[in-house]
Amino acid sequence: MKGAAPLEREVDGQKMQQIGPGIGAYTEDPRKILRVAEQAISTVRSLTYEANYQGVGVMATHSPVAAGKVSLSRLAANNPLKAKMAARGVFFPSGRDEAEIFHTTFDGKTIRKLRQKEKALMIKTLLAGDPKERTLGFVTSFFGGGPYQLLMLEYLLDAPFAQQGEASVADYEGRAAVNGVLCHVVYVEYAASPQGRVQRERWFFGVKDNLPRRLEQLVVDANGRYGAYVLTLSNLRPNVSLDNPTFIGQVPKGYIVKHYEPPNRLALLAVGDPAPDWKLTDPVSKVHSLSEYRGKVVVLDFWATWCGPCIRAMPGLQRLHEKYKGRGVVVFGVNAWEESNPVEFMKRSGYTYGLLLKGEEVAEAYRVSSLPTLYVIGVDGTIVHRLSGIDDNLEGVIERHLKQHGM
């Protein structure tokens, strides 16, 4: 790992360890703390907390900001949906200075989500007989920017620290106060994907109740500088009584009710298919087309500023752009279904790979039904790779294709 100058920060007015990995205190067993935390979480049947989510260090301008209150109540042990959920608060999408108000609930059967701009309450009732909809991931995907960032999902999982407990690196870094609660601090590194992507996390567990109060998900940019996505909890109250209205909410005055209509979810275009041509403009109104890049490898990343996983994928795309721009590889972020200012976001974040605007029609041609979705188009104009979600193996895909074509 590349080195970096220590990045100090303060919590509750107290200086704490640097954002990057610290030196272990070696006074407690970090893996034991993780095991005890799992046991403590298993006794929590319901929970309320206030939360704040933000980026720090090099991620300070790369991350959305959210703050609000979350309520959770576990469903039956064998229910794959895990819990009733409610989250309300304010959300600042990346690159925007104006707050959005959010209020999203799930009562075990129906998701209700306020859409402030439309003055509408969107309602989605899960299909009881569809196993695809009977998952926690399906439910939380509807929460979107703001609510999703504030969910500490470890409170809902059956084995929340299974990967951390088997981490290749686990250090105890001492104690720190988080919103007035004294916490053990545990740093871990573990492989988070089959391709070997390393996840670096710092966890803060209450000394008295062993419950997590803070999570720092560490990242390192191409210059070796540290940053983190940080979720901090306060006023945490386990095993409180929560009534049904908490997870249903009301239709605000002046709002209409809309029932969710699913998009036409077609399978992504297949590897080997010819990539549909397109024409899109960049921020200075220059028109680009796929055909003009024939003979080069083209990476298309369909994204939006409100999409948390999209934002997490962008540092990797910037690294690809910097590494391969002299070897016949062009990287484009295709912005679609936008609610904010993607040009300002890219500028603030320091991303220099290509940006194409108003890509909704192109996204439909490429059968994009969720963000992020990524395509790699080969030198002959055919698709060599595609994926919905974050791809950890793009560099390997590109290297193989370049070698096959002597580039």
N, C-alpha and C positions, 0 to 999 in steps of 0.2 A: 504494500500500500504506500502511496506517495505521502511524504511528510507534509506538515502544515504547522504554521504558528498556532499556539494554543488559542482557542476561542472561548473566552470566559463569558458567563452570563449570570444573571441574578434571578432568584426565585424568592419571593417574600422578603426582598431586600437583602438576601444573603448571597454571597458569591458561592458558586458551585463549580464542579469540575468542568473541564473544557467540553465542547461539543464532540470532538473526536475521542477515541478511546483513551481512557485514563490509565493510571497505574493502580492495579488491584490492591485493596487494603489487606486482603488475605486474613481477615479476622473472622469471617463467616463463610459458610459453604453456600455458594450461589445456587447450586443445583438443589440443595435442600430447601432454600427459600422459594424456588420455583415450585417444588412439590407441595410445600405447605400452602402456597398461594392457590394452587389447584384445589386443594382440599377446602380452603376457605371459600372459594367461589362456589363449590358444589353445595354449600349450605345456604346460599343466597337464593331465595325464591322470588323476591321482587326487589326493586332498587330504583331510587331516584338520585340524580346528581345534576349539578351545573357543570358546564364544560366550555373549554376554549380550545380552538384549533388554529394553528398558524405555522408558517415556515420561519425558520431562524437561520442565521449564518448565510451561506450562499443561496439558500432557498427562501430568503425573506421576501423577495419580489417574484418568486416562481410559484407561490402557493396561494390558494384561496384562504380567506379568514372566516371563521365562524364562531359564534358564541350562542349559548342557549341552555335549555333544560331538557333532560332526557328521563323518561320513565320506562321501566322494563318489568314485565311480569311473566314468569315462566309458564309455559303450557305443560301438558302432560309429558312425562319423561320420554315416551315413545313418539312424540309428535315431531316430525322433521322441521317444522316451522319454528320451533324452539321457544318463542316468546311473543307476547303482545308488546308493542312498542309505540312510543310517542316521542316526538321531538319538535320543539318550537324554539325560535330565536331569530337571529339575524345572520346574513351571509353576504360576504363581499367576494364576488367572483374574481379570479386572477385578472389583473389589469383594469379593474373598475374601482371607482371611489364611492359609489353609491350602494347602500345596503339594500338587500332584498329580505323581506319578511317571509319566514317559512313556518309551516305547521303541518306536520305529516303524522298520521296515526295508522296503526294496524291492530285490529281487534282479534286476530287469529283467523279471520275469514276475509276481511275486506280492508283494502288500503285506501286511505283518504288523504289527498294532498292538495293544499292550497296553491293556486297559481295566481300570484299577485297581479302580474301584468294583464292576464285575461279576466281578472275578477271572477274566477271560477274555482269550484271545488271538484277536483278530478276524483272519481270513484272507480276502483278496480276490485271486483270480487273474484277471488281465486276459484278456478275450476276444480271442484272436489275430485274429479276422476282423472285429472291430468298430472302425472308425476313430475313433469317439468316445472309445474307451478307450485309443487309442494316441497319447496326447498327454501332455506334461509337466504341463500344467495339471490333467488328470484325476487323475494320480497324486498331485500335491501337495495337491489338494483333500481327499484322504483323510488327510493327515497331521494336520490339525486343530491346535488350540491347543497351543503349546509347540514341537513339531517344525517347524511351518511358519514360526513367527517366527524360528527360528534358521538357516533356509536363506538363504544369500546366493546367490540364483538367478543372478546375473551370472556365477558360475563355470561355469554350465551352458549359457548361451545362446551362439548362433553370433555374434551381434553385440551384446554386452552393453551397449555405450554408444552405440548408434546415435542414440537420442533426445538423450542428453546432448551428444553431439558436435555436434548441430545446434541446440543450445539458443540461445534469444534472448539469454540472459545467461550468461556463463561467466567467472568471476573466479578468479584464483590468490590464495589468502589466506595463503600462507606455509607454514611447516613446524610440525609438532607431533608429539610422541611419543605413540604408542598402544601401551600395554603394552610399553614398552621399544623399540619400532621407530620410527625417524624416518620421518615421512610427509609427502608433499606434501598440501596441503589445497586442494581445488577446490570452488567453489560454483557451481551451475547452476540456471537456471530455464527450463522448457520446457513447451509445451502437451502435456498428457498424455491428452487426449481430443479427439474431433472438436468437442465443445461448447466447447473452449477452456479447460478447467480447468488451472490452472497448477500444475505440480509443482516444488517447491523442495527441492533436495538439497545436502548437503555430503558430499563423498567424501574419504577419507583413503587415499592410495596409498603403499606402501613406497618410500622413495627408492632403495633398492638393487635390489629385485626388481620394483617397479611393480605389485604385487598389492594389491587393496583389503583394508584392515584395519578400516574403520569406515564406516558409512553413517548419516547423520542425515536423516530425511525431515521437513522443516519444515512446520509448520502455523501459521496465525494465527487466533485466535478472533475473535468478533464485536466485542470491545473492543480489537482491535489488539495483543493480547499473543501473544508467540511461545511455541511449544513444539515438540517433535520426538519422533518415534519413532526410537530409536537401537539399531542392531545393531553390536556391537563384537566383533571376533575376536582371539584370542590363541593362542599356540603353534601357529601355522599351519605345516603341513608339506606342501609340494607333492610330487607324484610319489613317494609312499611305496607300498610293497607292501601291498595289502589282500586278504585271503583271503575266500573265499565265505562262511564263517560270520559275518563282519562284517555281511553284508547279509541274513542269515537269522535269527539269534538262536535262542533256545531257549524252550520253554514253562516258565515258572517253576513251582516246586512249589506245588500247590494251585490252579493255574489250569486252566480248561477251554478247549478249542478251539471257536470258533464260526466258521462260514463266513458270509461277508457275503451278505445277502439284499437286493437293491436295492429301494427304494421304488417304488410305482406312479407313475412319472413322467408325469403327464398335462400337456398344454399348459396354460399359465396361462389364466385366464378372459379372454375377448376384450374389446377396447375396444368399447363399446356395449352389452355385456351388462348386465343388472340385477345389481347387487352383492348377494350373499346377505346376508340380515339376520343379526345375531348379538347375543348378550347376554354380556357379560364384566364382571368386577369389577375395580376399581382397588385400590391398596394399602390404602385405608380401607374396603374392602368395599362401596363404592357400585357399583351395577349400571348399566352403560352399554349402550345398544343402537344399532345403526346407524340405525334408523328415527327415533330421537329427534333425529338431526342432519340430517334431510331439509331441504333449503334451504341447507345449508352444504357447503363442500368438505371432504372427509374424506381425510386421508392416513394409510394404514395401513402401518407398517413392521414386518414380521415379523423377530424378532431373538432372540439369546441372548447371554449374557455371554461364552461361550467362543468366539464367532465373531469372528475378527479383522476381516474386512471390515465386519461389523455395527458394531463399535466405531468404525471409521474414518468411517462414514457419519453417526454421531450428532451431531457438531458442526454439520453441515449441516442436519440436522433441527431442531436447537435454533434455528438462525438463521431457518429458515422459520417456526417457531412464534412467535418474537419479532417478525418482520416482518409476519406476516399474521393474527395472532390477533384484531386489531381489524377485519378485513375478511371475516369469515365463513369462516375456514379453521381446521380442527381437526386437530391432529397427534397420532396415537397410536402408541406403540411397543407392538406386540403380542408379548409374550414367550412363546416356545414351546420345548419340548424343553430346558428349563433344567436346568443342573447346579449352579447357584450361587444367589446372592441378588440378583435384579434390582432390588429396591427399594433395597437398600443401595448398589448400584452407581450407580443414578440419583442418589441423594442425595449420595454422595461426589463424583460428577462434576459436580454443579450443573445437571443437566438438569431442566427444568421442564415440558416437554411431557407429554402424557398417557401413562400406563403402564397397560396392561391385562394381566392375569395369566392363566396357564393357557390359552393360546390354541391348543392343539394341534388341537382339533376345528374351530375356525374356519380354521386353516391348511389343514387337509385340504379344507374346503369351498372354499377359494380356490386349491386345487391347488398349495400351496407344497411343493416338494420339496428346496429348498436355501435357505440363509440368507446374506445378507438377501434378502427378496423384498418389493417395494413396490407398493402400489396407490394410485391417486388416484381417488376416487369423487366424481362431480360433484353439483351441487345437485339434480339430478333422480333421484339414486340409481343412476345407471349408471356404468360404469367408463370413465374417460377416459384412463387411463394405467396401465401395469403393467410391471414389470421385475424379473428376478432379478439381483441384484448391486447395485453402487453407482451411483446415478443422478446425473449431473452437470447435468441440465437440468430439475430439478424446478421451479425458480423460473419458468422460461419457460413450462412447462406450466400452472402455476397462474395466471400473469398472463394468458395467453391465455383460459383458461376464465372468469376473473373479468370480463374485458372483454366476452366474448361474452354474459354475463348481467348486464351493467351494474353490477357490484359493485366 
